[in-house]
Amino acid sequence: MHRFIFLFPALLASPALAEGYDRPIPQAQSATAELWYALACLALVVAMVAVQRLVSRR
């Protein structure tokens, strides 16, 4: 009887019930997203310069 308990979930997870894979379509990047990306890049460069100056003083 206990053997059938483990067989039941295997029957429910049948690959025949699965949907096919649909590849995601890449979307264009908005101007707002490009602006925030540029600001994040500048902030990263500023932070790296600050760390370099802090480390070089020691």
C-alpha positions in Angstrom: 0.0 0.0 0.0 2.8 2.4 0.9 4.4 1.8 -2.5 1.5 3.3 -4.3 1.7 6.5 -2.2 5.0 7.4 -3.9 3.7 6.4 -7.3 0.7 8.8 -7.2 2.7 12.1 -7.3 4.8 10.7 -10.2 1.7 10.1 -12.2 0.5 13.7 -11.5 3.8 15.2 -12.7 3.4 13.9 -16.2 5.4 15.7 -18.9 2.4 15.5 -21.2 0.6 18.1 -19.1 3.6 20.6 -19.4 3.4 23.5 -21.8 6.1 24.1 -24.4 8.9 26.6 -23.7 8.3 30.1 -25.2 11.4 32.1 -25.6 11.2 35.6 -24.1 11.1 38.5 -26.5 13.7 41.2 -25.7 12.1 44.6 -25.1 13.6 47.9 -26.0 15.1 49.9 -23.2 13.3 53.1 -22.3 15.0 56.5 -22.0 14.3 56.5 -18.3 16.0 53.2 -17.8 19.0 54.4 -19.8 19.2 57.6 -17.6 19.1 55.6 -14.4 21.8 53.2 -15.8 24.0 56.1 -16.6 23.6 57.6 -13.2 24.4 54.2 -11.6 27.5 53.9 -13.7 28.7 57.4 -12.7 28.0 56.6 -9.0 30.0 53.4 -9.3 32.9 55.3 -10.8 32.8 57.9 -8.1 32.7 55.3 -5.4 35.6 53.5 -6.9 37.7 56.7 -7.1 36.8 57.4 -3.4 37.9 53.9 -2.4 41.1 54.3 -4.3 41.9 57.6 -2.7 41.1 56.2 0.8 43.3 53.2 0.3 46.2 55.1 -1.2 46.4 57.4 1.9 47.2 54.5 4.2 
